[in-house]
Amino acid sequence: MYRIIILSLISFLIIYSCHSQSDNDYFYKLDKEYTETHDNRGKIYSIYLRETEKYKKTQDLKYLISSKYIDMFLHSDNTSKKVSLIYELLRINNNEYDYITTACNFYLALELENTSPKLCLQFLNQALKIEEECENKTFLPHMYHIKGRWYFKHKNYSLAKLYFGKALDNFNKKDTLYVASMYNNFALCDYQTGKTDSSIKLTLYGIRLLQKKVFLNENELYFINIIKGNLGSYYLDKKDYKNAVRYYNEQVDFQMAKAGRNPYIIIRNARELFQLYKITKQTLRSQELVAKIISILPNLKNTRDRISACSLLQEYYADNNDLEKLKLYSKKLEELNNVFNQESVRDLDNVSDILNGYIIKNINQEYDYKIANQKKKNILLIILVLVMLVIFVRAILNIRKKNKLERELLESQNNILENNKEDLEKDIQLHKGKIKNLHLNLNLKIETEKAFLENLKKMKRSKNIDAEGAVKDLFLRTSNLLQIDQKNHDFIGESSEETRRFMHSISEKFPFLTAHELKLCVYFRLNLSSKEVSLLENITPGSVRVYKTKIKYKIGLDKETDLNVFLNSIK
């Protein structure tokens, strides 16, 4: 029974473990499916509808979580909504699936990277703790990348390089874009620590890694031109203006050719370009750059980027004493700063509300968890007590049964001993009677023999004795002697159970004793004297003593040991 219970529990745990692993694999495949959409909103929405339909049909929590997970990617442009969905997803999941817990903490870290660095690191560490113990480490290299970036922003470049190195070790070497990105990050760290030459070498190596590919996709081309802008900064630091202008212009030209896919990249390096054009006295190139900034300004969605663009234009017109345009962009800059402040306050309020809601939900969840956990503990305690009670009762019943069997066995043995005792007492009494009769017979034989000898002496002395009467008397006495010897022989040689056992035991222990010696042992066991034995065997008492000494020697007894006592100890 106990074995069946244990096996059932083990089977349940195995099934539950396999079920959880299978569900985590489901989310992994779902994430992979999302990645293959390349942020195509239509494809993402179709996946969302499919998962929602699955939940409606099955009411399975897994599909509710999967639909919420995909819904999160539909609101990538709305930080507040996305953060709200992530927190809701964390609440629904409630640590049920490690993959979702890890993903939510990771995406929260990404969303809070710029607004709440401490919270960002907190969520990132939680995600890393789970991911490092998982078999399928989907997010691990990206987490190391983000953690390296966090340390980079906080100017801890040694730790930043450490985590960039961990990310590089965990990325698949076929993921050339990610590998090249890590070399770019190494270059940025070295640049911040004054190792400009090393930065240039690492950046060029990253570019070569990507250019080795036969076909570069749009993201890879885009990334090459981003790090070309970094390369321009490194050459500018070395006062190699020719290469600096070359790489800056390549980056800007690429972005303009792509119809400003990411126009903020132009803004990012524009200040360095203005500086370069001013040093190299390329006024025309400065004017062209200003025209590009003005053309992309309406396309900049991020208020921060628009502020940077207006700030660059403001500085340019200030240097060129164009007061009219300086006022225009100063006014725009003031308006944008007001908008940015409002957006910051709004975003901060939204994030605060979300965080407060999440904290309250966490408190409630923690309270509910404690209650549920206490219930589980109580149930387990009750089960344990019941099991212990069953075991205790079972043990008591077994002990009582065992005691009963032992008592019955003891009673049976006592009965057998009592019966044996009675039989033994009867046997002892019988043997005592027989020994008594044997002694009487021996005494009678002695008296008869004496009378027989006296009659013979009388016959020899007397000359006038009646011969016929004397012969009859002698014949009668001889018959009496023969009858006494027969009785003694019958007693000694009778095949009683005890005698047979004794003869069998002593012959097995001492097979070298002769039949005559064994017979004498029977006499000695009966404590007969040498004279009594000599009468029974018609030998002299001295011969009996010699036999007795010989038997003791053969069976290995010392002089002090009584042979009669030894023979009586043999059962």
C-alpha positions as CSV (number, residue, x, y, z in Angstrom):
1,M,0.0,0.0,0.0
2,Y,2.8,2.4,1.0
3,R,4.7,1.6,-2.2
4,I,1.7,2.4,-4.3
5,I,1.2,5.8,-2.7
6,I,4.9,6.7,-3.1
7,L,4.9,5.5,-6.8
8,S,1.7,7.6,-7.4
9,L,3.3,10.7,-6.0
10,I,6.5,10.2,-8.0
11,S,4.4,9.7,-11.2
12,F,2.4,12.9,-10.5
13,L,5.6,14.9,-10.0
14,I,7.1,13.5,-13.2
15,I,3.9,14.2,-15.2
16,Y,3.7,17.8,-13.7
17,S,7.4,18.5,-14.5
18,C,7.0,17.3,-18.1
19,H,3.8,19.3,-18.5
20,S,5.5,22.5,-17.3
21,Q,8.5,21.9,-19.6
22,S,6.2,21.3,-22.5
23,D,4.3,24.5,-21.9
24,N,7.6,26.5,-21.6
25,D,8.5,25.0,-25.0
26,Y,5.2,26.2,-26.3
27,F,6.0,29.8,-25.4
28,Y,9.5,29.4,-26.8
29,K,8.1,28.4,-30.2
30,L,5.5,31.2,-30.0
31,D,8.3,33.8,-29.4
32,K,10.2,32.3,-32.3
33,E,7.1,32.7,-34.5
34,Y,6.8,36.3,-33.4
35,T,10.5,37.0,-34.2
36,E,10.0,35.7,-37.7
37,T,7.3,38.3,-38.4
38,H,10.0,41.0,-38.3
39,D,7.6,43.4,-36.5
40,N,4.9,43.0,-39.2
41,R,1.9,44.3,-37.4
42,G,-0.6,42.3,-39.5
43,K,1.2,39.0,-38.9
44,I,1.5,39.7,-35.2
45,Y,-2.2,40.5,-34.9
46,S,-3.1,37.2,-36.7
47,I,-1.1,35.3,-34.0
48,Y,-2.8,37.3,-31.3
49,L,-6.3,36.4,-32.7
50,R,-5.3,32.7,-33.0
51,E,-4.2,32.5,-29.3
52,T,-7.3,34.4,-28.2
53,E,-9.5,31.9,-30.0
54,K,-7.7,29.0,-28.4
55,Y,-8.4,30.5,-25.0
56,K,-12.1,31.0,-25.7
57,K,-12.4,27.4,-26.8
58,T,-10.4,25.8,-24.0
59,Q,-10.4,28.3,-21.2
60,D,-6.8,27.1,-20.6
61,L,-4.7,29.7,-18.7
62,K,-1.8,28.9,-21.0
63,Y,-3.6,30.5,-24.0
64,L,-4.7,33.5,-22.0
65,I,-1.1,34.1,-21.2
66,S,0.0,33.5,-24.8
67,S,-2.6,36.0,-26.1
68,K,-1.5,38.6,-23.6
69,Y,2.1,38.0,-24.5
70,I,1.6,38.6,-28.2
71,D,-0.7,41.6,-27.4
72,M,2.3,43.2,-25.7
73,F,4.2,43.4,-29.0
74,L,1.2,45.1,-30.6
75,H,1.8,48.1,-28.4
76,S,5.6,48.5,-28.8
77,D,5.1,52.2,-29.5
78,N,3.1,52.9,-26.4
79,T,5.4,52.5,-23.4
80,S,2.7,53.0,-20.8
81,K,0.3,50.4,-22.4
82,K,3.2,47.9,-22.9
83,V,4.4,48.3,-19.3
84,S,0.8,47.8,-18.1
85,L,0.4,44.7,-20.2
86,I,3.7,43.3,-18.9
87,Y,2.6,43.8,-15.3
88,E,-0.8,42.2,-16.0
89,L,1.0,39.3,-17.6
90,L,3.2,38.8,-14.6
91,R,0.1,38.8,-12.4
92,I,-1.8,36.3,-14.5
93,N,1.2,34.0,-14.9
94,N,2.0,34.2,-11.1
95,N,5.4,32.4,-11.6
96,E,3.5,29.5,-13.3
97,Y,5.8,29.4,-16.4
98,D,9.5,30.3,-16.1
99,Y,9.6,31.4,-19.7
100,I,6.9,34.1,-19.2
101,T,8.3,35.2,-15.9
102,T,11.8,35.7,-17.4
103,A,10.4,37.4,-20.5
104,C,8.3,39.8,-18.5
105,N,11.1,40.8,-16.2
106,F,13.4,41.2,-19.2
107,Y,11.0,43.4,-21.2
108,L,10.3,45.5,-18.1
109,A,14.1,46.1,-17.7
110,L,14.2,47.3,-21.3
111,E,11.2,49.6,-20.9
112,L,12.6,51.1,-17.7
113,E,16.2,51.3,-18.8
114,N,16.1,55.1,-19.4
115,T,13.4,56.2,-16.9
116,S,14.2,54.0,-13.9
117,P,17.7,52.6,-14.0
118,K,17.5,51.0,-10.5
119,L,14.2,49.3,-11.3
120,C,15.6,48.2,-14.6
121,L,18.6,46.5,-12.9
122,Q,16.2,44.9,-10.3
123,F,14.0,43.3,-13.0
124,L,17.0,42.3,-15.1
125,N,18.6,40.5,-12.1
126,Q,15.4,38.7,-11.4
127,A,15.2,37.6,-15.0
128,L,18.9,36.5,-15.0
129,K,18.4,34.4,-11.9
130,I,15.7,32.3,-13.5
131,E,17.3,32.2,-17.0
132,E,20.7,31.0,-15.8
133,E,19.0,27.9,-14.2
134,C,16.9,27.1,-17.3
135,E,17.9,24.6,-19.9
136,N,16.7,26.7,-22.8
137,K,18.6,30.0,-22.4
138,T,16.7,32.1,-25.0
139,F,17.1,35.5,-23.4
140,L,20.5,34.9,-21.6
141,P,22.9,36.6,-24.1
142,H,20.5,39.5,-24.6
143,M,20.3,39.9,-20.8
144,Y,24.0,40.0,-20.5
145,H,24.1,42.6,-23.3
146,I,21.5,44.8,-21.4
147,K,23.4,44.4,-18.1
148,G,26.6,45.4,-19.9
149,R,24.9,48.4,-21.4
150,W,23.5,49.4,-17.9
151,Y,27.0,49.4,-16.5
152,F,28.3,51.3,-19.5
153,K,25.7,54.1,-18.9
154,H,26.8,54.2,-15.3
155,K,30.4,54.5,-16.4
156,N,31.5,51.2,-14.9
157,Y,33.4,50.1,-18.1
158,S,35.2,47.1,-16.6
159,L,31.9,45.4,-15.6
160,A,30.3,46.5,-18.8
161,K,33.1,44.7,-20.8
162,L,32.7,41.7,-18.5
163,Y,29.0,41.3,-19.4
164,F,29.5,42.1,-23.1
165,G,32.0,39.3,-23.0
166,K,29.4,36.9,-21.4
167,A,26.9,37.9,-24.0
168,L,29.5,37.2,-26.8
169,D,30.2,33.7,-25.3
170,N,26.5,32.9,-25.3
171,F,25.5,34.2,-28.7
172,N,25.4,31.7,-31.5
173,K,28.4,32.4,-33.8
174,K,26.1,32.4,-36.8
175,D,24.3,35.4,-35.3
176,T,26.8,37.7,-37.0
177,L,24.8,40.9,-36.2
178,Y,24.9,40.2,-32.4
179,V,28.5,39.2,-32.5
180,A,29.5,42.3,-34.4
181,S,27.4,44.3,-31.9
182,M,29.5,43.0,-29.0
183,Y,32.8,44.1,-30.7
184,N,31.2,47.5,-31.2
185,N,30.4,47.6,-27.5
186,F,34.0,46.6,-26.6
187,A,35.1,49.5,-28.8
188,L,32.8,52.0,-27.0
189,C,34.2,50.8,-23.6
190,D,37.8,51.2,-24.8
191,Y,37.1,54.6,-26.2
192,Q,35.7,55.8,-22.8
193,T,38.9,54.6,-21.1
194,G,41.2,56.4,-23.6
195,K,42.0,53.4,-25.8
196,T,41.1,55.0,-29.1
197,D,43.3,52.8,-31.3
198,S,41.8,49.7,-29.8
199,S,38.3,51.1,-30.4
200,I,39.1,51.6,-34.1
201,K,40.5,48.1,-34.5
202,L,37.5,46.5,-32.8
203,T,35.0,48.5,-34.8
204,L,36.7,47.7,-38.1
205,Y,36.7,44.0,-37.1
206,G,32.9,44.2,-36.4
207,I,32.4,45.8,-39.8
208,R,34.5,43.1,-41.5
209,L,32.5,40.3,-39.8
210,L,29.3,41.6,-41.3
211,Q,30.8,42.4,-44.7
212,K,32.0,38.7,-45.0
213,K,28.3,37.7,-45.6
214,V,27.3,37.4,-49.2
215,F,23.9,39.0,-48.6
216,L,23.3,41.6,-45.9
217,N,19.7,42.2,-44.7
218,E,18.4,45.6,-43.9
219,N,19.2,45.4,-40.2
220,E,22.8,44.4,-40.8
221,L,23.3,47.3,-43.4
222,Y,21.7,49.7,-40.9
223,F,24.0,48.5,-38.1
224,I,27.1,48.8,-40.2
225,N,26.3,52.4,-40.9
226,I,25.6,53.1,-37.2
227,I,29.1,51.9,-36.2
228,K,30.6,53.8,-39.0
229,G,29.3,56.9,-37.2
230,N,31.1,55.6,-34.1
231,L,34.3,55.1,-36.2
232,G,34.0,58.8,-37.3
233,S,34.0,59.8,-33.7
234,Y,37.1,57.8,-33.0
235,Y,39.0,59.3,-36.0
236,L,37.8,62.8,-34.9
237,D,39.3,62.2,-31.5
238,K,42.6,61.3,-33.2
239,K,42.3,64.4,-35.3
240,D,42.2,62.3,-38.5
241,Y,39.6,64.6,-40.0
242,K,39.7,62.9,-43.4
243,N,38.5,59.5,-42.1
244,A,36.2,61.2,-39.6
245,V,34.4,63.1,-42.4
246,R,34.3,60.0,-44.6
247,Y,32.6,57.8,-42.1
248,Y,30.2,60.5,-40.8
249,N,29.1,61.3,-44.4
250,E,28.7,57.6,-45.2
251,Q,26.4,57.2,-42.3
252,V,24.3,60.3,-43.1
253,D,24.1,59.5,-46.8
254,F,22.9,56.0,-46.0
255,Q,20.2,57.3,-43.7
256,M,19.0,59.8,-46.3
257,A,19.1,57.2,-49.0
258,K,16.8,55.0,-46.8
259,A,14.3,57.8,-46.7
260,G,15.2,58.5,-43.1
261,R,14.2,55.0,-41.7
262,N,15.9,56.1,-38.4
263,P,16.4,59.8,-38.9
264,Y,17.5,60.3,-35.3
265,I,20.8,58.7,-36.3
266,I,21.6,61.8,-38.4
267,I,20.9,64.0,-35.4
268,R,23.1,61.8,-33.2
269,N,26.3,62.6,-35.1
270,A,25.4,66.0,-36.5
271,R,27.1,68.0,-33.8
272,E,30.4,66.2,-34.6
273,L,29.9,66.8,-38.3
274,F,29.3,70.5,-37.8
275,Q,32.5,70.6,-35.7
276,L,34.4,68.8,-38.5
277,Y,33.0,71.0,-41.3
278,K,34.0,74.1,-39.3
279,I,37.5,72.8,-38.7
280,T,37.9,71.8,-42.4
281,K,36.1,74.9,-43.6
282,Q,33.4,73.0,-45.5
283,T,30.7,75.6,-45.4
284,L,28.7,74.0,-48.2
285,R,28.6,70.7,-46.4
286,S,27.4,72.4,-43.2
287,Q,24.5,74.0,-45.2
288,E,23.6,70.6,-46.7
289,L,23.6,69.1,-43.2
290,V,21.3,71.9,-42.0
291,A,19.0,71.3,-44.9
292,K,18.9,67.5,-44.1
293,I,18.1,68.2,-40.4
294,I,15.3,70.6,-41.4
295,S,13.9,68.0,-43.8
296,I,13.8,65.2,-41.3
297,L,12.5,67.3,-38.4
298,P,8.8,66.7,-39.1
299,N,9.5,62.9,-39.3
300,L,11.1,62.7,-35.9
301,K,8.5,61.0,-33.6
302,N,10.5,61.2,-30.4
303,T,10.3,64.6,-28.7
304,R,13.8,64.2,-27.3
305,D,15.1,63.8,-30.9
306,R,13.2,66.8,-32.1
307,I,14.7,68.9,-29.2
308,S,18.2,67.7,-30.2
309,A,17.5,68.7,-33.8
310,C,16.2,72.2,-32.9
311,S,19.1,72.6,-30.5
312,L,21.6,71.9,-33.4
313,L,19.8,74.4,-35.7
314,Q,19.7,77.0,-32.9
315,E,23.5,76.6,-32.4
316,Y,24.1,76.7,-36.2
317,Y,22.1,79.9,-36.7
318,A,23.6,81.5,-33.6
319,D,27.1,80.9,-35.0
320,N,26.0,82.4,-38.4
321,N,24.2,85.4,-36.8
322,D,20.9,84.5,-38.5
323,L,18.7,86.1,-35.8
324,E,15.3,85.5,-37.5
325,K,15.8,81.7,-37.8
326,L,17.5,81.7,-34.4
327,K,14.3,83.1,-32.8
328,L,12.2,80.6,-34.8
329,Y,14.1,77.5,-33.6
330,S,14.5,79.0,-30.1
331,K,10.7,79.3,-29.9
332,K,10.3,75.8,-31.2
333,L,12.8,74.5,-28.8
334,E,11.0,76.2,-25.9
335,E,7.7,74.6,-27.0
336,L,9.3,71.2,-27.4
337,N,10.8,71.4,-24.0
338,N,7.4,72.2,-22.5
339,V,5.9,69.2,-24.4
340,F,8.8,67.0,-23.3
341,N,8.2,68.0,-19.6
342,Q,4.5,67.3,-20.0
343,E,5.3,63.9,-21.6
344,S,7.8,63.1,-18.9
345,V,5.3,64.0,-16.1
346,R,2.6,62.0,-17.8
347,D,4.9,59.0,-18.4
348,L,6.1,59.2,-14.8
349,D,2.5,59.3,-13.6
350,N,1.6,56.4,-15.7
351,V,4.6,54.4,-14.6
352,S,3.9,55.3,-11.0
353,D,0.3,54.3,-11.3
354,I,1.3,51.0,-12.9
355,L,4.0,50.4,-10.3
356,N,1.7,51.2,-7.4
357,G,-1.0,48.9,-8.9
358,Y,1.6,46.2,-9.3
359,I,2.9,46.7,-5.8
360,I,-0.7,46.5,-4.4
361,K,-1.4,43.4,-6.5
362,N,1.9,42.0,-5.3
363,I,0.9,42.6,-1.7
364,N,-2.4,41.0,-2.3
365,Q,-0.8,38.1,-4.2
366,E,1.7,37.7,-1.4
367,Y,-1.1,37.6,1.2
368,D,-3.1,35.2,-0.9
369,Y,0.0,33.1,-1.5
370,K,0.7,33.0,2.3
371,I,-2.9,31.9,2.9
372,A,-2.7,29.3,0.1
373,N,0.7,28.2,1.3
374,Q,-0.5,27.9,4.9
375,K,-3.5,25.8,3.7
376,K,-1.2,23.6,1.8
377,K,1.0,23.2,4.9
378,N,-2.1,22.4,7.0
379,I,-3.3,19.8,4.5
380,L,0.2,18.3,4.3
381,L,0.3,18.3,8.1
382,I,-3.1,16.6,8.3
383,I,-2.0,14.0,5.7
384,L,1.2,13.5,7.6
385,V,-0.6,13.1,10.9
386,L,-3.1,10.6,9.3
387,V,-0.3,8.7,7.7
388,M,1.6,8.6,11.1
389,L,-1.7,7.6,12.8
390,V,-2.3,4.8,10.3
391,I,1.4,3.6,10.7
392,F,1.1,3.8,14.5
393,V,-2.2,1.9,14.6
394,R,-0.8,-0.6,12.1
395,A,2.3,-1.0,14.3
396,I,0.2,-1.5,17.5
397,L,-2.0,-4.1,15.7
398,N,1.1,-5.9,14.5
399,I,2.7,-5.8,18.0
400,R,-0.5,-7.1,19.5
401,K,-0.8,-9.8,16.9
402,K,2.9,-10.7,17.4
403,N,2.4,-10.8,21.2
404,K,-0.7,-13.0,20.8
405,L,1.2,-15.4,18.6
406,E,4.1,-15.4,21.0
407,R,1.7,-16.0,24.0
408,E,0.0,-18.8,22.2
409,L,3.4,-20.3,21.2
410,L,4.6,-19.9,24.8
411,E,1.4,-21.6,26.1
412,S,1.8,-24.4,23.6
413,Q,5.5,-24.8,24.6
414,N,4.4,-24.7,28.3
415,N,1.8,-27.4,27.6
416,I,4.5,-29.5,25.8
417,L,6.9,-29.0,28.7
418,E,4.3,-29.9,31.3
419,N,3.5,-33.0,29.3
420,N,7.2,-33.8,28.9
421,K,7.7,-33.1,32.6
422,E,5.0,-35.6,33.5
423,D,6.4,-38.1,31.1
424,L,9.9,-37.5,32.4
425,E,8.8,-37.8,36.0
426,K,7.0,-41.1,35.2
427,D,10.1,-42.3,33.4
428,I,12.3,-41.3,36.3
429,Q,10.0,-43.1,38.7
430,L,10.0,-46.1,36.4
431,H,13.8,-46.1,36.2
432,K,14.0,-45.7,40.0
433,G,11.8,-48.7,40.4
434,K,13.8,-50.6,37.9
435,I,17.1,-49.7,39.5
436,K,15.6,-50.6,42.9
437,N,14.6,-54.0,41.5
438,L,18.0,-54.3,40.0
439,H,19.7,-53.7,43.3
440,L,17.2,-56.2,45.0
441,N,17.9,-58.8,42.3
442,L,21.6,-58.3,42.7
443,N,21.3,-58.6,46.5
444,L,19.1,-61.7,46.0
445,K,21.7,-63.1,43.6
446,I,24.5,-62.5,46.1
447,E,22.5,-64.3,48.9
448,T,21.5,-67.1,46.6
449,E,25.1,-67.6,45.5
450,K,26.2,-67.6,49.1
451,A,23.6,-70.2,50.0
452,F,24.7,-72.2,46.9
453,L,28.3,-72.2,48.0
454,E,27.3,-73.1,51.6
455,N,25.3,-76.1,50.3
456,L,28.3,-77.2,48.2
457,K,30.6,-76.9,51.2
458,K,28.1,-79.0,53.3
459,M,27.9,-81.7,50.7
460,K,31.7,-81.8,50.6
461,R,31.9,-82.1,54.4
462,S,29.0,-84.5,54.9
463,K,29.3,-88.2,53.9
464,N,25.8,-89.4,54.6
465,I,23.9,-86.7,52.7
466,D,20.9,-87.5,50.6
467,A,22.4,-87.1,47.1
468,E,19.1,-86.9,45.2
469,G,17.7,-84.2,47.6
470,A,20.9,-82.2,47.4
471,V,21.0,-82.2,43.6
472,K,17.3,-81.0,43.5
473,D,18.2,-78.2,45.9
474,L,21.2,-77.2,43.8
475,F,19.2,-77.3,40.6
476,L,16.5,-75.1,42.2
477,R,19.1,-72.5,43.4
478,T,20.8,-72.6,40.0
479,S,17.5,-71.9,38.3
480,N,16.9,-69.0,40.6
481,L,20.3,-67.5,39.7
482,L,19.5,-67.9,36.0
483,Q,16.1,-66.2,36.5
484,I,17.8,-63.3,38.3
485,D,20.4,-62.9,35.6
486,Q,17.7,-63.0,32.9
487,K,15.7,-60.2,34.7
488,N,18.9,-58.1,35.0
489,H,19.7,-58.7,31.4
490,D,16.2,-57.7,30.4
491,F,16.4,-54.5,32.3
492,I,19.8,-53.5,31.1
493,G,19.3,-54.6,27.5
494,E,15.7,-53.3,27.1
495,S,15.2,-51.1,24.1
496,S,13.7,-48.1,25.9
497,E,13.6,-44.8,24.0
498,E,16.0,-43.1,26.4
499,T,18.5,-46.0,26.2
500,R,18.3,-46.1,22.4
501,R,18.9,-42.3,22.3
502,F,21.8,-42.6,24.7
503,M,23.4,-45.5,22.8
504,H,22.9,-43.6,19.5
505,S,24.4,-40.3,20.8
506,I,27.5,-41.8,22.4
507,S,28.2,-44.1,19.5
508,E,28.1,-41.0,17.1
509,K,30.3,-38.9,19.4
510,F,32.8,-41.7,20.1
511,P,32.6,-44.2,17.2
512,F,35.8,-45.9,18.4
513,L,34.1,-47.5,21.5
514,T,33.5,-51.2,21.3
515,A,30.0,-52.8,21.8
516,H,31.2,-54.1,25.2
517,E,32.4,-50.7,26.3
518,L,29.2,-49.1,25.2
519,K,27.3,-51.6,27.3
520,L,29.5,-50.8,30.3
521,C,28.7,-47.1,29.7
522,V,25.0,-47.9,30.2
523,Y,25.9,-49.4,33.6
524,F,28.1,-46.5,34.6
525,R,25.3,-44.1,33.6
526,L,23.0,-45.9,36.1
527,N,25.6,-45.2,38.8
528,L,26.1,-49.0,39.4
529,S,29.2,-49.8,41.5
530,S,32.1,-51.8,40.1
531,K,31.0,-54.8,42.2
532,E,27.4,-54.6,40.8
533,V,28.7,-54.3,37.3
534,S,31.1,-57.2,37.9
535,L,28.2,-59.4,39.0
536,L,26.2,-58.5,35.9
537,E,29.0,-59.1,33.5
538,N,30.6,-62.0,35.4
539,I,34.0,-60.2,35.7
540,T,36.0,-59.0,38.6
541,P,35.5,-55.5,40.1
542,G,39.1,-54.8,39.3
543,S,38.4,-55.5,35.6
544,V,35.5,-53.1,35.8
545,R,37.7,-50.3,37.2
546,V,40.3,-51.0,34.4
547,Y,37.5,-50.7,31.8
548,K,36.3,-47.5,33.3
549,T,39.8,-45.9,33.2
550,K,40.3,-47.1,29.6
551,I,36.9,-45.6,28.5
552,K,37.8,-42.2,30.2
553,Y,41.1,-42.2,28.3
554,K,39.6,-43.0,25.0
555,I,37.0,-40.3,25.2
556,G,39.5,-37.7,26.4
557,L,38.5,-37.2,30.1
558,D,41.0,-36.1,32.7
559,K,41.4,-37.9,36.0
560,E,39.3,-35.4,38.0
561,T,36.2,-35.7,35.8
562,D,33.6,-38.2,36.9
563,L,32.7,-40.6,34.1
564,N,29.2,-41.2,35.5
565,V,28.4,-37.4,35.6
566,F,29.8,-37.0,32.0
567,L,27.7,-39.9,30.7
568,N,24.5,-38.5,32.3
569,S,25.2,-35.1,30.5
570,I,24.8,-36.8,27.1
571,K,21.3,-36.6,25.8
